[in-house]
Amino acid sequence: MTNENTQSIWLGDVEVIRVREWQGFFTSAHELVPDSARVWEDNGHWLAPDHWEPEQGQAVMALQSWVLRSAGQTILIDTGVGNGRERPHSPHFHHWQTDFLGALAGVGVHPEDVDIVVNTHLHADHVGWNTHDVGGEWAPTFPHARYLIPAADDFHFGPGNSRGKGRNPDDGLVYEDSIAPVHRAGQALLWDGTHRIDEHLTLEPAPGHTPGSSVLRLASQGERAVFVGDLMHSPVQIVQPSCNSCFCLDPVQAAASRRRVLQRAADERELVVPAHFAGPGALNVRATADAFAPAGWAPWSASHDTAAPQHS
């Protein structure tokens, strides 16, 4: 397994920086992606060790964010778990402590530098650093940023939908400490349909994991990527896209979104960038007879080693 917490790559005129909050064993592989036992074993030769620890049957995962420098703006995709949160029903995340802001600073990004925050969806491990503790109150971490929040998730997880299907007991806490303060500060922008950020970046819906789950597409100088959030939690869902994670709220819709996004990624040679893949973390895919397969992992560099490409 690679240990670097920050890596980068240029895609056309857009710099993509990977910032890991954590990487390690999360849960058993079969609990993470039910009904996938044979898939892990059949693909163990390439899943281990970066994505699967076969002796213990554990899935290896990462919690990570992506910094994009695009069209003069700094964009942060997903904000991890956050520190000091009350998550009594989510033991992994309860009173979590990491140096996420230090990792951002290590790639030259300070909270006041961020122009846009993208929450691909509103689960706890994607919105935590939206806010930080200021004198006992939660306030936006990124004071100058617009926070792009899927409207469908804002409704589903918000206080007006307390009986929403698939909500867990911590969802109200997540909304109150990580989303509501952004609204109160006037920094939230709810979007629906599609949302164009700049000439390189567009948000599109990919519902199923949550009602408002989204992907962000990048296209610049003939290079393409799609940041897929939790559309996939493990590479086994590439070779068997009908398999959902245990966290998907609408399994049928999630599987349909996954297959649609993977098909386009294969057709258009988009780099697929999930939120939780460990190891190299992002890959190209190719279509097979009835599913997809890895077609090469991202060639990351140490984040301080890359310079902007020169275009003729």
Buried (B, 14 or more C-beta within 10 A) or exposed (E): EEEEBBBBBBBBBBBBBBBBBBBEBBBEBBEBBEEBEEBBEEBEEBBBEBBBBEEEBBBBBBBBBBBBBBBEBBBBBBBBBBBEBBBEEBEEBBEBEBEBBEBBEBBEBEBEBBBBBBBBBBBBBBBBBBBBBEEEEBBBBBEEBBBBBBBBBBBBBBEEBEEBEBBBEBBBBBBBBBBBBBBEEEBBBBBEEEBEBBEBBBBBBBBBBBBBBBBBBBBBEEBBBBBBBBBBBBBBBBBBBBBBBEBBBBBEBBBBBBBBBBBBBBEEBBBBBBBBBBBBBBBBBBBEEEBBBBBEBBEBEEBEEBEEEEEE
